[in-house]
């Protein structure tokens, strides 16, 4: 039997050249001749990403149409074992990743891959990403025709041009073989749906779809194009994107934002113009021939349809369009497979299947065209793998990589996935799960594709009783089918720690449809409890309380913005409430709440998460009022608020206009944040003369202001001051309410000094100590 | 002197102590301690004194770090093998606390140099490993009138005493002269529990800090013995000896001299 050995996706010559040039660029970087920033801009479009663990890199290999040959898998596995962590990862876009590679070794990896016709070029950055297709293209009984040849041709065409690697943002192209849309063409930047019209093969085309923040379903731009027009369309959309995509803001750069900005009609008009221009000029470069794709791989002959026994793998065996042939699915846990098992999978496909392996959008591997009599053999070889691929409770959850390794992540999504699996297995609810796919994203970036989930979860931080709690929005009711596609809708949000129970109950009750789930989530959606168990403030597998502090500028982008927005929205909500209510007391409460939220909002970008009101105000003064980002008058507002809280002022409802100003300014600053988390807005006033109050405190003899200094450092400093004065003299120490007011006098007494007075002076305390010795 | 914000934080646990305070910490920062020998005893003493913010620390040793040292001389790391001990010790002290000024003397303490070296220090820690050297330190401190801590360790036993020369019992009050060669085995012959050096060297550092701050009771006129197997600490009262050849009523030792005796061959064995 003929097994084709040539790589399925053919790497253009220009990419080969780029790959050979990579080594010297790495060397220059390692020798310190290239800055990290400049190198990153070069490295990421080469498909090499830095991982969260310092100094480790991930190589993302594009697997065109998800079709990969056994010898290619063997090479990937070897490279993973030699240079990486020995675990290979299948992504939701049919890529395969090698993890934990040292930068010095990445040239060896790239060259090693190229030897077997693979490349990570364009795996990351603002590039034409992997062109994907139905995981069972060519064998699926439902498909109109095999779309894999078209996916490959589109990729080969676009990859040859340099400008495909410097687009405003990424450009994802998807081919689906029928309206069921297993490849998710309905939510791609450019999605093709196979159709036949009067016996002619062709496609309906959609554009501007995408997940991530502000997700969107694609807009139909062509009812029907013949199969030889796909390159023109892909080129036209690429040009449109290049011209109109917003390069200045990468968070608003994807094609769907162009649609949102110009409107659907204008978008289609722009597209028609580009398309006409491409047609007039003709395509440039090499025009790849549409070769037979997956279907050219011959299937094993002598199909004998004799054995009808039900295989133990039956849940993972799918009938193909040719009678007597089957697809065997290997369900991976979150897309991970040990390198040795990957090699064995390739060998199994070579021996008993079509001689190729497919990667699926659900992060699984498929061995296609296995004759019935070989299913048992496939099963027994797969049993020899070191991991369970039958999907006992696992493999029906798709997650992003999560905050453990991703620099953008908020929640530890993989930890949640494990907890869900454990719970479902324990409660036997995994059986009721059936083919329901759970999708989890640790943040709004939607790498876990929660917007197209049967049940989806999106990580978020919620402030509950003054502390940050890892929570997830629950989404349901997605449909990814041509024409009727719509995204999942939010039905509520719940603490992360409650999700396993929620799902167990949902599956047990059969509550998988949106309305049923909504009813159930409402019971879990109660954050009003004054107390939650402490563990609710810890993410899955975390030993530290859930926090966003320490996520420095540039690394947190979306995550931090999300948290700031929480507070900005809360401030606005409180202002609205203040307007509505008549009672002076309630009004003051709302005004106060708005001040706190507004003052707290931006502190996270300075790596601060103060909990007490006084600390929030102190930090706001220091980081926003003193550098004059906010007008100095705001200080008066904060002082008044504290006075009211301490009972020295009867009401603050009259301050509503000032609070509105403050909230408006904070939002203005928030919206002006750039990717490095620096304000682009102009300062509100001349820089305040910082330092004056401190000087004053020092010149006032025998008084020390230790407000804002935590225990025990406040005592340390007070003691040093006391040692400076003579015995018999008195030192006044200004302290915050709470622990300091208790601890500092106690410590002085313990050490034989005389505490004369502890006095509440409005918003703080004054402690008088006489030096005895 | 005024403590900086960083110093206040660094030494906050000292400053909180009633007996230390800001003034005590400032005293430490302006104090000077010399450590004779960067070995088992000198290592922990140097590390703790540096951490405590003793302003100037001198250290004298002629040797280089050997692999056999690493079992107990915790200031030296594996990568330091072959490096001068004083250089290795200096690097670690600086790393712990950049406040500290470190002076190194890459030489063997001898009769002809030791007085100049110890002159000007407030306190000396005797971390030597042989009898002649211990007598030399004792005598030199007597002539320079510098308080010091003597200590010795072997197998599982350690002992130490603090001497205020001319005022309290000195080493020669107890032991008149070095024992004859081969009468007492050396560490390489008899062995020594590594952590014992840590315990005793740390006790020496404790004495130094108390002396500098003028707090607590020093181990003067008292030999403290410690057995690591039985975990017994004993205090042995030892009066000044009127017949001490150094500090007695009729002193016979009027100048320093290098006494003859076996050198603990821990360091000879590598040659």
HADDOCK unambig.tbl for C-alpha pairs under 7 A between the chains (distance, minus, plus):
assign (segid A and resid 713 and name CA) (segid B and resid 12 and name CA) 6.87 0.50 0.50
assign (segid A and resid 716 and name CA) (segid B and resid 12 and name CA) 5.94 0.50 0.50
assign (segid A and resid 716 and name CA) (segid B and resid 15 and name CA) 6.16 0.50 0.50
assign (segid A and resid 716 and name CA) (segid B and resid 16 and name CA) 5.71 0.50 0.50
assign (segid A and resid 720 and name CA) (segid B and resid 21 and name CA) 7.00 0.50 0.50
assign (segid A and resid 720 and name CA) (segid B and resid 22 and name CA) 5.17 0.50 0.50
assign (segid A and resid 751 and name CA) (segid B and resid 18 and name CA) 5.73 0.50 0.50
